[in-house]
Amino acid sequence: MLSNEIRESFLEFYRQKGHTELPSASVVPVADPTLLLINAGMAPLKRYFMGQEKPPAPTATNAQKCIRTIDIEQVGKTNRHNTFFEMLGKFSFGAYFKAEAMRYTIEWMSSRDWLNLDTSRLYITHHEKDEETRNLWLKELGWPEERLFGLGDADNRWAAGDTGPWGYDTEYFWDFAPDGQPVDRARFIELSNSGRIVEIGNDVFMQFQRAEDGSDSELPSRNVDYGGGLERFSMVKQDVRTVYKTDCMDYLIRGFAEVVNRATKHSPGDDELFELGSRGFNPYWLAADHIRTATVMLGDGINPGNNGRNYVLRKLIRRIISRAFILGVREPFIMGLSDLVIAKLGSHYGDLQRNRERLILPWITKEEEQFFAVMNRSFDDVMEQVRSARESGGSLSGSFAFEMYDTYGFPFEVTRDLCELEGVALDEASFNEEMEAQRERARSAGKFEGDMGRQEETALDVKFLGYEMTSAEVTVRSVEALADIRGIAPLIAPEDPKSGPAVPGIRMVTDSTPFYSNSGGQPDDSGWLPLDGQNYAMQSGNTRGVHIVRGEPGIEEGSRVIIAVNQMRREALRRPHTTNHLMLEALKQVLGGHVTQAGSQLSEDEIRFDFSHFQAAGREELQQIEELVNRWIIEDHPVVQDSMPLTRAKEMGVTAVFDEKYGNEVRVISIGEGDEDSVEGWVSRELCGGTHLDHTSQACRFVIVKEESVQSGIRRIYALTGFKALAFANAAREAADGLALHYKVPLPIPTGTSDLDDYAVRTGEWRNDLLGRISETEQSAREARQQAVEARRELEVGGMVEGLAAQAQELKGLRVLVRAVELGQREDVKYLVEKLGGQVWKDSYLVFLAANVDGKAVLVGKLSKEALDSGLKASELIREAAKICQGGGGGRPDFAEAGGKDGSMNSAAAEKVMELVNAVLGS
């Protein structure tokens, strides 16, 4: 029975029992920053079990995608560890309890119409204190006592934590190698630890609630959560002792074996593919497991990155490639195997098929391209050092591992894995020391913050008033004189701290403040302290309630003062902050739901926003994003700002950042109008502690200035709002006016029509006409320049062809020309070689020129078919010559080129090539 058949059998059984089939949730948790990935069948349904939300039906069933990476280092070392698995689940939300749940489970497992398992090989456990479950098994369900065992809390008690819901469970085990007689309790425990007897499912009975004082009470609704691993049932039905021999995995193992065979001509047998081997590790198992997991993660919108679940995905892909490298694979291959996963799982998990072209293929292609480049550049060097350490009986230097990481991008975890595979110790302490030193250097470069929803009070217990007002009378808690505030208060003391006179000031701490302190990408507020007829300039001091004041106002502790935020600057910060939220939503709508925020920095009417995406956003995509945001601005949506418990925000599905730490009370920014208890209907709904507009129209206008790459998988947008967006638009209009006049392409004039689409078409046609005219002009200029270059080259260099041809010597029927020359341009060298080999001589030639061009070496070689037949290769000749000139390069056997730092060695390079040619052809 194949795994797809087992899954369908399970779902159909419970559909016939009146259960509603639920689709698998994404492996990305919804509104739960405490969970990295969905790692259990009930995890997406937790809100129903906790009574936080009404379930869609009283009973339900599903097959849930799950990922657990806590034991990732064990994958490939045991026959049972996997990072991805499918959990078959049945759930009752108060509809039935123990008796029905147990009866359904054993019926599906044992009935001839369903799984048809041999019950003599099934064992069942229950909690030793749960007499109710024991009696139900023995008296109501007639289960034989010799295969029913009571165990303790570690085995048969489930709990959400130290407090909260909990319940006993009953678990189902399969004996893979029965010897004809039931085993006793002690032997059962021994065999379940050895792997002969394996758990295949369990029914959890959520019945009790534990209070802080340790007392228990009955839950208002008694629930059932059953989970059974599809891979485990596949082992049972296919009678194999490892998941890697089931149809869940064997097709991937054999697929990876074909990849290795194509690269190395080695065809591994079944022993190599399906046994652990002498080193206690099977790379085929690891590759198959990780490819399956990575494909599922990509299909659910996770992209490779450097944090959280994104880093888990990147680590999986890198582990696949590094193991493939050890086996001799040097070219990308993962997508071909991911297609096998999509074909296997896609009929049930439709996201895999829908997202193949949009998410899976682009990300795998990008990650493989980048990491194969790293591995091709550095793998051999690392392996040489690892094997050298093994042969000498020493350890691999942590400094070397750091150098490979810092200089060449070779991941430390891959170096560690290679050391483990070769049995070599790694000096991790020295690596960590150098890594910490690098982090310390990086800290001085500043911090690029993510947007936060924190509203917790600082250690100073200062109340923030800035959501409701921009000026307030406050009490001064402390005052500290500062001899020079340059360097710590750039908004009010921008003078260079390294030159000029000092700027005195004070650090003033107050009990409350309307001044926003640098957080979530929004910078400090600035403003004034009006006192005794003067306005002293002041700004926030990076911590709520701390202010830096320019001058010496003579304030004492305990005094009451009025402080006022610069409202114009505050507005110029509110505009980009609210627009930032609109832009994130637009990015998701245009580029895809996989987009997540990776960083944000705001200044007056300016946005710098980092987000996850696998490629550059196209011009049309950026235009769509810009149009969406401006549409929302024009539509004048209300911006609603609420404070609420974090738990309620999670229940509502409000956007949160996984790596962010939140307090118990958070601020939710909702744009538009929608369902109060969810994210449905809203333009945007996010956790954010910053200051925002009251209506989107106050942002005035939004313009994207630039989109660029920050690092692999992370893009950055620079954008403008408000007055700066207007200034940018005016400058762009002036440029367009000038170009239209210069190229005689008049701007489209409004005709009075109300048809927006018609005007958009006409402006698009004008843009295309203008760009076409510019392109034609540039093409004409390029052609004229190229003609001038070719004429110069023919005049200055072409005359050398005849003289060089006359210097050729004949060896074994080949015309051989190997010479050192002095030329003015790099392109001249290739021109001469192409002229000689292909035009002057049509066949039977070998041409190699080593030129000194402005002190740099330029090496070019070309061989005819006859020269190749003699055993010579241009790429090999070039490589040896380049070493002499302190350079490198390569190419094809028939044509190759290289460069070098030392052009004065061109004659020596030519002599080396001639030496190699003579060695093959004879002098």
N, C-alpha and C positions, 0 to 999 in steps of 0.2 A: 504494500500500500504506500503510495507516494505521499509526500508532505502536503501537496495541494489537495489531495483527496482526503487526507486526515483533517485538514483545516475545514474543508467544506462539510465533511461528515459532522464535525463538532457543531458548526454554526447551524446546519440544517436540523440537527437533533433539538437544539434549544429553540429554534424558530417553531418547530412543531409543538414544543412545550409552552408556546405563547410568549416567549421572550422577544423583545424588540432588538434587532441587530443594529448595533452602533458601528459607525466607521472607525477605523483606527485614527487616533489623534496623531498629530505631528510629534516627532521626538523632541521638539522644542516646547518646553513648558509654557503655558499661557499665564501671564501675570503672576508668576511665582519665582522671584529672583533667588529664592533659597535652593532651587533645584537646577542643576546644570543641564541634565537631559532626562527624558522620561525613562525610568529604569524599572518600572513595574506596571503590570496591567491595570491596576487600580489607580495609579497616579493621576491620570487625567480626569478621573471621576471623584477625586478626593472631596471636592466641594459638595457632592451629593451625599457621600457617606457622613460628612461632618454636619449635615443639615444646613449648610450655607445657601444652598440653591435647590430648587425642586428638580428631581430627576426627570428625564424625558418620558420615562415609563416606569412602572413598579418593578418590572424584571427586564433584564437586558443581557445581551451576549455580544462578544466581539473577538477579533484577533488583533492584538495591539503590538505595534513595533516598539521594541525596548532596546536600550543601549546601556551597558554597564562597563565602565573602563577601570574600575577599582583594581581589577586583577589583570590589567593589560600586559604586564610583564610576564605573566604566566602563559599567554597565548603562544602556542607552538611548542610549549614544554610539557603540556599534559594533553590527554585525549578528550578533555571535557570543557576546557575554558574557551568561551567565546565572548566577543564584545557586543555582538548583535544577536537578538533572539526574538522569536514571536511568542507572545503569551496568549493562550486561548483562555478566555474569561467568561464566567457567568456571574450575574449579580442580582441580588434581591435587595430592594430598598424597602424593607418592612413587609414584603408580600408573603414570604415564607421563611422558614428558619432551618434548623438542623436536619430534621427528618427528611424533608423534601429535598434539601440540597444533597445530602448523602445518597439518597435513593437515585436522584438524577445522575450523579457522578458515576456511581457503580453500574447503572443501567447502560450509559453510553460506553463505558469501558468494556463491559462484558457481553452485551447483547450481540447475537449473531448478525442482527440488522445494522449494527454500527461498528465498533472497533473490534469486537470479538476476541478479547484477550482471554487467555487461560487464567482463570481466577486462582488456580493452585500456585501461581507464581506471583500473586499479588499479596502484599502485606500492608496493613493499615495501622497507623498510630493515632493516639489521642492524648490529651493531657491527663496525667495520673490523678488529678483532682476532679476531672470532668466525668463524673459518674453518669450524667445524663447521656452524653455521647456514647459512652461505653455500652450502656443498656440499650440504646437505640440500635447499635450495631449488632449486639448479640441477640436481642429479643425481637425487635421489630424487623430488622433486615436479615437476620439469620446468618451473620458472618461468623465463620469458625473462630473459636477463641484462640487456637494455636497460632493464628496469623493476625492477632490484634494485640498491640502492646501499648501500655501507658508510659509516657515519658514526661520529663520535667519542663520548666519554663523555657529553657534554651531551645527546645525542639518544638513545643506545641503551644506556645503562647505568643500572640501578636499584639503589639502596642504601637500607638503613634508616637509615643515618647514617655517620659517619666510621669507626665500627667496627660489626661485626655482619654479618648476612646481606646478600649482594648477588648480582647476576647481570646478564647481558646480556639485551636484549630484541629483539624484531623487531616493527616497526610497519607498519601498513597505511594507505595514503593513497588518496584519491579525487580524480580530476581533474574539476572541474566544467565545464571549458570546453576539451576537447581540440581540437587543430587538425589531427588526422589522423596526426601523427607522434609517437613517443615523445620525451620531452625527455631531455637529458643530465643528469649529476649537478649541474652548476653551475646549470642552468636549473631543475632540480627544487627546489633549495634556494631559489632566488629566488621561484619560484611558490608554494612552501609558506609563505613569509613574507608574500606578497601576499594570500593567501586563495583563490587559484584552486585550489590543491591542498591538501586538508585531511585531517588524521589522523582516522581513524574507529575505530581500535582498536589494541591491542597485546598481544602475548604476552610476559610477563616470566618468565624462567627463573631461579629462585632456586637457585643452585648452590654458591656459595662463602661462606666465613666469614672476615672480616678481623679480625685481632688488633690489639692496641694498638701493636705494633711494625711494623704495616703488612704483615705476612705474611698469605698467604691459604691456606686449607685447604678441602677439599671438605666440604659439609654432609652429615650422615648420610642425609638424605632430600632428593632433588632435586624441587622443587615447581614448579608452573606456575600463574601468575595471569594470566588474560586479562580485559581490560576494554574494552568498546566502548560509546560513548555512544549511547543510544537516539535522542536528538535529532539527532545527526549522521547516523545511518542514515535517519532520517525525511527529512532534507534530501536525501539521495542518492536515495531511492526516490520522493520527490515532486518531484525535480528543481528545487529552489529553492536559492538561495545564502545564505539566512538562516533561522535556526531560527524566526524570528517569522512566516514564511509557511507553516510546517508546521502540521499539525493539532495539534501539541503546544501551540501558542500562539495560533493565529489566532482561535480561538473566544473567547479571553479578550480579545484586542485589540478584536474587534468588540463584545463585551459591554460593555467599558469605553466604547467609542464611543457605544453606546446610552445609557449613563449621562450622558455629556456632552451628548448630543442632547436628552435629557429636561430637563436643567438649563438649557440655553442656546439650544435650537432650532437648533443648528449641527450639521449632519450631515457629518462629515469623509469625504472620498473615500479611495480606496485609496492614492493618493500620500501623503496625510497620515498614514495608518495604517501604511504599510509601507516608507516611505523616511525617511532621516535628517532631511531638511529643511535649510533654509538655516543654521540655528544649530548643525548637527551634533548634534542631540539629538532623540529621539522619546519624548515622555512616555507614549505608549500602550504602547511596549515596556516601559518601566520599570514601569508599573502592572501589566501582565500578568505579568511576571516575578515581581515582589514579591508579588502576590496568590497566585500558585502556591506560592511558597516559604513564605509566612506560613501558608497553609492546612495544608501538610504539617507544619510545625513545631508548630502548635497540635494537629493530630491525633496527634502523638507526645508530647503532654503538656507541651510547653514553654509557659510563660505569659509575657506581656510583663512586663518589669521593668527594673531599672537596672544589672544586672551580667551579665557573661558572655553566654551564649547567650540569656538573657531580654532583654538589651538589644538584641541583634541583631534579635530579633523585633519589639521595640517600634520600633526604627529603621526596619525595613522598612514597618511599618504607617504610621508618620508620613510617610515619603517618599511613599507612595501618596497619602495625604490631601493633602499639600502640593502635589503635582503636579496633583491633581484640582482643588484650589482655584484654581490658576493658570488652569485651563481653565474655571472658572466653576461648579464643583460645590460646593454649600453644605450638602448633607445626606448622612447616612450611606448607603453603597452597597456596601461591601465584601462583606457576607455574601451578597448575591445573586450575586456573581461567585465567591465561594468555593464556593457550591453547584455552579457549573459545573465547578470543579476536582474536587469530590467525585464528581460524575457521571462525569467523564472518567477519573479514576484509581481511584475507589473499588472497582471490580470486582476489581482486582488488589491494591490496598493497603486491606484491609478496615478498618484503624483509622480511616480517614477517615470511613467511614459510621458505624461504631460510636460515634465520639466527636463527631459533629456536634452533637448536642443537649447533650452533657455538657461539652464543652470548647470546640469551635470557635465555636459561636454565642455563648455567654456572654462569652468573652473578646473577640471582635471587637466585639460590641455595646458592651461596657464601654469598650474602647479608643477606638472611634469616638466615642462619646458624650462622653468626656472631651477628646479631642484636637480634635474639631470645635468644642467650646466655646472652647478656647484659640485656634483659628484664627479663628473668627467674631469673637472679641474683639480680636485683635491683628494679623491678617494684613494688613488694609488699611493700618494704620499702618506696618508694616514695609515693605510694597511702596512706599508713598509716599516713605519715606526712601531706599529703594534706588533708585527711579527719579529722585528728586531728585539723588542723588549721581551717577547716570549722566549726567543732563543738564548738571550743573555740571562734569563731568569729574573729580570728586574721589573719595574713598573713603568707605565707610560707617564711622561711628564705632564702635569697639569698646565704648565706654561705653554707647552706645545699645543695641547687641546684648546687653550684659550686663543692662541695665535691663529689656529685654523678657524675657530669660530669668529673671531673679531676681524680678521683680515680677509678671509675667504668665504665666510658665511657657512662654514661646515658645522652643523648643529652638534652641540655637546652631547646630547642624548644619543646621537648616532655613533659618535666616538666611544661613548660608554658601552653601547650595545656591541660594537665590534670588539672591544676589549673583553667583554664577557664571553662572546663566542669563541675567542682565541684563548681564553683562560689567562688573561693578563690583568694585573691590578692597575688601577688608574688613580693617580694622585688628585683626588677631587678637592682636597683642602686648598692646594695652591691655585687650582682653577677658580674656586670660590673667592679666594682673596683678590685675584686679579679682576674678577667680575665685579666685586664690590667696589674696588677702586674705580672701575669704569663707571659704575652707577653714580658714585660720588661726583665724578667729573660731569656726568650728564645732569645731575641735579642743579648744578650752577647755571645750566643753560635755561632754566625755567621750567614751567609746567603748563601743559596744554590740557585743560580740564574737560571732563564730560559734564553734561547737564544733569543736575541733581534735583530731587524732590524733597530734600531734607528741610525740616522746619524746627528741628530740635534747638533748644537754647544752648548758647556757648557756656563754657565753664564760668564765665562772668555772670551768668543768669541775667542777660540783658534782653529786654523786650524790644522786638523790631516793630516800629510803627510805620515803616515806609510803604506798606501796601495801601494804607488809608490816607496818609498825609505826607507832605514834603517839608514841613517845618513843625517844631514842637518845643515846648519848654521842658527841660530835663534837669536832673540833679547831677552835679559833678561828684563822682566818687573819688577820683584821685587826679593829681596833676604832676607831671614830671617835666622839668626844663630840659630842652635839647639844644646843645650848642650849634648843631648844624643838621638841618633836615634834608639837605640835598642827598639824593640817592635812596631815600626812604619815602619821599612824598613827591613823586614826579609830576602829579597833577597841579600842585601849587608851588613847587620849587624845581622847575625843569633845568635850572642851571647846572653846568658841568661840575660834579663834586671834586674833580681833580684840579681845577683852576679857579681863580677868583675868590672873593671873600665868602666867608661862611654865612649861612642863612639860619638865624636862630629861630626856634619855635618851641612848642610844648606838645607833649602827649597827654591827651585828656580822655579819661574814661568816664562814661555816664551810665546811669541806670536804665536808660532806654534811648532809642535813636531812630530817626527816619532815614539815616544813611545806610545804604546797602553796602555790604562788604564783599570783596572779591570772592565769587563762588559760582560754580556751574558755568564758567565761561563769561559771566557778566562781571565787568570790572567794578572797582570802588566808585562810590559816589563822591562828588566834590560839591562844595558850597561855601557858606559863610557863617561866621559867628559875629552877629551885630552886637557891639558893646561900646558904651561910652562914645557914641557918635561915629564909630569906625566899623567897617566890615572887614573882619579878619578872614582871610582865605583859609579853608580847611578841607580835609578829605578823610575818608575812612582809612583806617590803618590795618587792613587785611583781617581784622577780627571784629565781630559785632560789638559795638559799644566803645571801641578804641578809635580815637580821632587824632590826626596830626593837624596842628594849627600853626600857621605862619605868623611869626611875630611873638610879642610878649604881652598878652592882654591883661595880665595881672589877675587871674582867676584863682579862687581858693577852693579847697575841698569843701563840699557841702553846699556850695552856692547854687542858685537856680539860674540857668542861662537859656536863651533861645538859640537854636541852631537850625539852619535852613539849607535844604538841598538846592543845588543849581537845577531849576526845573527844565530849562532848555536842554541841558545835557542829559538829564534823566529821560526826557522824551526821546532824545536821540539814541538812547540805549533801549528804551522800551520798544521802539519801532523794530529794530533788528531782532530783538528777542522773540517777540510774538511771530514775526515773519519767519524766524528760524523754525518754529514749530510747523508753520504752513509748508515750508520747503521740505521738511522731512516727510510729511505726508505726501507731497507731490512726487518726491523721489520714489517712494514706495509704489505709488500708482503708476508711474511711468516706467521705472526700471525693474520693479518687482518687489514682492513682499519680503525678499531676503535682505533688503537694505536695512542696515541698523546704524545708529549713530556711533561714531568712533572718536569724536572730539568736537569741541566747539569753542570759539573765541569771538567775543563781540567787542566792538568799539562804536563810537558815535556813527550811526547809520551805516555800519559796516559789519559784514558777517564773514567769518572764516569757519567753514564747516567740513569735517571729515566724516566719510561714510564708507560702508563696505560695499564694494562692487568689483566684479572681475575684469572689467575693461573700461576704457574711456567712454563717457557718455557722448553720443553723437550729437551733431549740430541740431538735428530735428528733435532729439530727445530733450536737449537743454531748452529748446524753444518751447516744447510742450510743458516742461516744468515751470518755466517763466510765465507762460500764459495761464497755467492753473493757479499759481500763487496770485498773480494780478487779478484773476477773476474773483478769487475769494476776497481779495482786498476790496474790489469794487462792490461786491455783494454786501459789504458792511455787516459781517457776522459778529454777533456779540462774543466777547471773551469773558467766560465765567471762571472765577477764581474761588476755589473751595478748600477748606482744611478738613481732613478726615483721618480716621485711623488707617494705617497701612493695610491692615487686613481687609477693610472694606474696599480700598482702591484695587487690591489684588482680585477680589471677587468681581469687581466691575470690568476687569480686563484692561485696566489702564496701562499704557506703555511704560515699561520700567527698564532700567539698565541692569543687566545681570551682575556686573562687577561692582555696582554701586552699593554702598552701605546706607540704609535708610533708618530713620528713627521710627518710633511708634506712631507719630503724627506726621502726616505728609500734606503737601499742597498739590492740588490737582488743577491743571489749566485745561479748560474745555472750550473749544472754539466751535461756534455754530449752535445748533439746537438738536437734541437727541434724547435717547432714553436715559433717565436719571441713574438707572442701576446697571448700565453697561456702556460699551463704546459705540453701540449701534446709533447711526444717524448723525453723529458728530463729524465735523470736518477733521478735528484732531482732539485727542485727549491724552495728556501726558502728565507724569509727575514732574514738578519743577518748582524750585524755591525762588525763582527770580521775579522781577517786576515786569508787568505786562500792560498792554493797551487795554482799553475798555471795548473798542470795536476795531475790526480789522482795517476799516477804511482810514484809520489814523496813521497807518503805515505809509499811505500816500502812493508809493510805487515800489516795484521790486525789479532789479536788474542783475542778471548773472554776468560777471565780468570775465571769469576764467574758471576752467575746470582742469585739474592736473592730477598726476599720480603722486602719492606720498610714499607708499611702499607697496609691496605685493598685496593686492586685494583691498587696498585702501585708497580712495580717491578724495580730492579736496576741491571744494567750490568756494570761490571768492564772490561775494555778492554785495549789493548796495540797496539801501532803502531810503525813503524820505528825500531830503534835500540833495544828498549826494547822488541818489538815483536820478533825480531831475537834472543835476549838473552833468552826469554822464550821458543822459539822453540828449541834452542840448549839444554837447560836444560831438556825439555821434551824428546828430542831425546836421551840424555844420560841416562835418567831414563828408556826409552823404551829399549835401548841396554842392560842395566843391568838386567831388568826383563826378556828379551828374553834369555839372557845367563843363568840366574838362573833357569828359568823354562824350558829351552831347547826347546824354540819355535823360530826358526831362523827368522829374518826379511826377507820379500820378496825382492828378488834381481831383479832390472830392467832387462827386457829381450830384449830390443831393439824395442819392439812394439810401434807403435804410438797411440794405442788404449787407450784413457784416461779411458774409462769405465772399460776396462779389468783390468788396474792397480788399479783402485779404488775398484773393487771387490776383488782383491787379498789382498790389504792392509786391507780391511774390514774383510776378512776371517782370516788374521793373528791376527788382534785385537781380534776377537771373540775366536780364539784358545787360545790366551794368557789369556784373561779374564776367559775363562772356566777353564784353568789350575790353575789359582789363586783361583777361586771359589772352585774347588775341594779340593785344599790344605787347604783352610780356613774351609770348611765343615768338613774335617777330624779332624782338630784341635778342632773345636767346639764340635764335637761328643766325642772326647777324654776328653775334659774338662767336658762335661755334665756327662759322665760316672763316672768321678772322684768325681763330686759333689754328684751324686746319691749314690755312694759307701760310701762317708763320712756321708751323711744324714742317710743312712740305719744303719750305724755303730753307729753314735753318738745319733741320734734321734729316730730311729726305735725301740730301746729298751724301749722307754717310752710308746709305744702304749699299751702294755699289762697292765702296771701299771695304766695308766689312765682309761682304759676300766673297770678295777676292781672298780674304784671309782664312776662309774655311779650309779644313783639311779633310781628307777622305779616310775613313776607317771602316773596314768591313762593309763597304758599299754605302756608307752613310756620309753625308756632308755634315761635319761637326764644326760648329763655331762656338767657342767659349772665350769670352773676352771681358776685360775690365774697361769701362768707358767713363768719361766725364760728361755729364749732361745737366741742363738747367732745370728740367721739370721731371717729376715722377712719371707723368703720362708719356713722356718722350721715350722712355725705356720700353714700355709695353708696345708703343707704336713701331719701334724698330724691330722688336722680336716678331710681331705680327706680320710686318712687311716681308721679313726674311723667310719666316716659316709659314708658307701658305700662299704667298704671292711670287716672290723670287723663286723659291723652291716649292714645288707642289707636293713632293713626297721625298722619302729617304733623307730626313734631316734631323739634327739636334741643335737647337739654338739656346745659348745661355749667356745673358749679359748681366754683369755686376757693375752698377753705376754708383758714382759718388755724386749725390745731389745735395748741395748746400751742407756738406758734412755728414749727411745721413746715407746709409746704404739702401739701395733699391735693387732687388734681385728678381729677375724674370726668366723663366725657362719654358720652352715649348718643344715637344717631341712628335714626330710623325708616327704613323702606325708601324712602320718598319723599325723605327727606333724602339718602340714599345715591345715589339716581338723579340728584340735582342735581350730583353731583361731589364732595361733601364726604365726609371720612373722619374718624371719631373718633380713630383712631390718629395721624393727621397733626396734628390740632389739639392733641392732648395733648402730642405731642413738642415742638412749638414753645412751648407754654405752660410746659412743664417747664424748658426752658432758662432762662427768665426767673427761675424760683424755685430755680435751682442744683440741678436734679434730673433725673430721667429716668424713663421708663416706656414703656408701649405697650399693645397689645392688638389687637382686631379692628377692622375698619372701622366696625362698628355699636356697639361698646362698648370703651372704653379707660380706663385709670386710671394715675396717676403720683404720685410723691411728690417733695418738694423740701426743701432745707435751710432756705430762707428763706420762712416763712409770711407775712411782712409784704408780700411781693410778689404776694399773691393777686389784688389789684385790677388790677395791671399785667398779670398773666397772663390775667385775664378780658378786659381791653381788647384784648390781642393776639389772642385767639380771635375776638372780635367783629370785629376788623379783617379777619381771614382769611375769616370768614363773609360779610361785606359784599363782599369782593373777588370772591366766587363768586356770591352771590345779588343783590348790588346793595343800596345803602343806601336 
